Amino acid sequence: MRYSISRTRDSLSIVVPRRFRLFLALFIPLWIGVWITIAVTNPSGKPQSILAPAVFGLFTVFMLYHWLWNFSGKEELIFTTSELTHRRILFNISRTRVFMMDRISDPHFVPAWTKGKTNTPSGLGFSYDGKHVRVCDQVTQEEANEIVRAAVREFPELTDRWGKYAEGMFGYEATE
C-alpha cells in the first residue's frame, strides 16, 4: 500500500504520493545542461531565430514542473457524502477540483496506455457530467480497488455511486 488514509467524522482523505522515476530525475537536468551549453558556446552570441529559444524555454518550464513533481508531488482525494475533492499538491501549492457525488457515474480503473508518443498513466476514472475524468496518476489496479472499498466502507451512502466500480473496464463489478 503506497497511499495513506486518514478519517474524520465527515470525510475520508487519501493521499497518494508520486511514483519516483529515475529516468526523469536524470534526464531533465541533462537536457537543460546540454541546451545551456549549446547556447553559451554559440560562436555568434546570438540565436539564429527567437523562436528556438522561446520553444526551448516553454518546453523546459514544462519539463521542470514534471521534474519537481517527480521529487515531491502528491495527490489527495477527499471523500464526503456529497462531494469528492481532488487536489494535486506540489510544495504545499495545490490545484483543487471538486466533484459533486450526485453527478459522478461509471467509476472505473483506467489502465495505462501508450499511443504513438502519448503515454497516459493509470488512474481512477469516472464520468462527470458526461466528461471522462481521471485522478490519482499511476495507481495500480489493486490500489484503486482498495481506495474505492475504503470510501464505500466509510460512507455506505456512496454505494449507489461507487458500488458499481468496474475494475479496468465498464460493466465488470468489483469483487471483494
C-alpha positions as CSV (number, residue, x, y, z in Angstrom):
1,M,0.0,0.0,0.0
2,R,1.6,3.2,-1.2
3,Y,-1.0,5.6,-0.1
4,S,-2.2,6.9,3.3
5,I,-5.7,7.1,4.7
6,S,-7.0,9.5,7.3
7,R,-10.5,9.8,8.6
8,T,-12.5,12.5,10.3
9,R,-16.1,12.4,11.2
10,D,-17.3,13.8,7.9
11,S,-14.5,12.9,5.5
12,L,-12.1,10.3,4.3
13,S,-8.8,11.6,3.0
14,I,-6.5,9.5,0.8
15,V,-3.0,10.8,-0.1
16,V,-1.2,9.2,-3.0
17,P,2.5,10.2,-3.4
18,R,4.0,10.4,-6.8
19,R,5.9,7.4,-8.2
20,F,9.6,8.3,-8.4
21,R,11.0,7.8,-11.9
22,L,14.8,7.7,-12.1
23,F,14.7,8.4,-15.8
24,L,13.1,11.8,-15.2
25,A,15.4,12.6,-12.3
26,L,18.4,12.1,-14.5
27,F,17.2,13.1,-18.0
28,I,15.8,16.6,-17.3
29,P,18.9,18.1,-15.7
30,L,21.0,16.6,-18.6
31,W,18.6,18.1,-21.1
32,I,18.8,21.5,-19.6
33,G,22.6,21.3,-19.2
34,V,23.0,20.4,-22.9
35,W,20.8,23.2,-24.1
36,I,22.5,25.8,-21.9
37,T,25.9,24.6,-23.1
38,I,24.8,24.9,-26.7
39,A,23.5,28.5,-26.0
40,V,26.7,29.6,-24.2
41,T,29.1,28.1,-26.8
42,N,27.2,29.7,-29.7
43,P,30.0,31.4,-31.7
44,S,27.9,34.3,-33.0
45,G,26.5,35.0,-29.5
46,K,23.0,35.5,-31.0
47,P,20.4,32.8,-31.7
48,Q,19.6,32.3,-35.4
49,S,15.9,32.9,-34.5
50,I,14.0,34.0,-31.4
51,L,11.6,31.0,-32.0
52,A,14.1,28.3,-31.0
53,P,14.9,29.8,-27.5
54,A,11.3,30.6,-26.9
55,V,10.2,27.0,-27.7
56,F,13.1,25.6,-25.6
57,G,12.1,27.9,-22.7
58,L,8.5,26.8,-22.7
59,F,9.4,23.2,-23.1
60,T,11.9,23.5,-20.3
61,V,9.4,25.0,-17.9
62,F,7.0,22.1,-18.6
63,M,9.8,19.6,-18.0
64,L,10.9,21.4,-14.9
65,Y,7.4,21.0,-13.4
66,H,7.5,17.3,-14.1
67,W,11.0,17.0,-12.6
68,L,9.8,18.8,-9.4
69,W,6.6,16.6,-9.3
70,N,8.8,13.5,-9.5
71,F,10.5,14.5,-6.3
72,S,7.7,15.8,-4.1
73,G,4.3,15.8,-5.8
74,K,1.3,14.1,-4.3
75,E,-2.5,13.8,-4.9
76,E,-5.2,13.9,-2.3
77,L,-8.7,12.6,-2.7
78,I,-11.2,13.7,0.0
79,F,-14.5,11.8,0.0
80,T,-17.5,13.1,1.8
81,T,-21.1,12.1,1.4
82,S,-21.8,14.9,-1.0
83,E,-18.6,15.6,-2.9
84,L,-15.2,14.3,-4.0
85,T,-12.3,16.8,-3.8
86,H,-9.2,16.1,-5.8
87,R,-6.0,18.0,-5.1
88,R,-2.6,17.9,-6.8
89,I,-0.1,19.2,-4.4
90,L,3.5,20.4,-5.1
91,F,5.4,22.1,-2.3
92,N,2.1,22.9,-0.5
93,I,0.7,24.6,-3.5
94,S,-2.3,22.8,-4.8
95,R,-4.7,22.7,-7.7
96,T,-8.2,21.7,-6.4
97,R,-11.1,20.2,-8.3
98,V,-14.4,19.5,-6.6
99,F,-16.9,16.9,-8.0
100,M,-20.5,16.6,-6.7
101,M,-21.2,13.0,-5.9
102,D,-24.7,13.1,-7.5
103,R,-23.1,13.9,-10.8
104,I,-20.5,11.1,-10.8
105,S,-21.2,8.0,-12.7
106,D,-19.3,4.9,-14.1
107,P,-16.4,4.8,-11.7
108,H,-13.7,2.5,-13.0
109,F,-9.9,1.8,-13.1
110,V,-8.1,3.4,-16.1
111,P,-5.2,1.2,-17.2
112,A,-2.0,2.9,-18.6
113,W,-1.8,3.1,-22.3
114,T,0.5,4.4,-25.0
115,K,-0.5,5.6,-28.4
116,G,2.3,7.0,-30.6
117,K,4.3,9.4,-28.4
118,T,1.4,9.8,-25.9
119,N,1.8,7.9,-22.7
120,T,-1.1,8.1,-20.3
121,P,-0.6,6.7,-16.8
122,S,-3.1,4.5,-15.0
123,G,-5.6,6.1,-12.6
124,L,-9.0,6.1,-11.1
125,G,-11.6,7.3,-13.6
126,F,-15.2,8.3,-13.7
127,S,-17.7,10.2,-15.8
128,Y,-18.7,13.6,-14.5
129,D,-21.5,15.4,-16.4
130,G,-20.7,13.3,-19.4
131,K,-17.0,14.1,-19.4
132,H,-14.3,11.5,-18.6
133,V,-12.2,12.4,-15.5
134,R,-9.0,10.6,-14.4
135,V,-7.4,11.2,-11.0
136,C,-4.6,9.6,-9.0
137,D,-1.9,9.1,-11.6
138,Q,0.0,5.9,-11.6
139,V,-2.1,4.0,-9.0
140,T,-2.2,0.3,-9.6
141,Q,-5.4,-1.6,-10.1
142,E,-5.1,-3.1,-6.6
143,E,-4.6,0.3,-5.0
144,A,-7.6,1.8,-6.9
145,N,-9.7,-1.1,-5.7
146,E,-8.7,-0.5,-2.1
147,I,-9.3,3.2,-2.3
148,V,-12.9,2.6,-3.6
149,R,-13.6,-0.1,-1.0
150,A,-12.3,2.2,1.8
151,A,-14.6,5.0,0.6
152,V,-17.7,2.8,0.4
153,R,-16.9,1.2,3.7
154,E,-16.5,4.6,5.4
155,F,-19.6,6.1,3.7
156,P,-22.2,3.4,2.9
157,E,-24.4,6.0,1.3
158,L,-21.8,6.2,-1.6
159,T,-22.6,2.6,-2.6
160,D,-25.1,3.8,-5.2
161,R,-22.3,5.8,-6.9
162,W,-19.1,3.9,-6.1
163,G,-20.5,0.4,-5.5
164,K,-20.7,-0.2,-9.3
165,Y,-16.9,0.4,-9.6
166,A,-15.5,-1.5,-12.5
167,E,-12.0,-3.0,-12.4
168,G,-10.4,-1.9,-15.7
169,M,-13.5,-2.0,-18.0
170,F,-17.0,-0.7,-17.9
171,G,-19.5,-3.4,-16.9
172,Y,-17.5,-5.5,-14.6
173,E,-18.5,-5.4,-10.9
174,A,-15.8,-5.1,-8.3
175,T,-15.2,-8.2,-6.3
176,E,-14.4,-8.3,-2.6
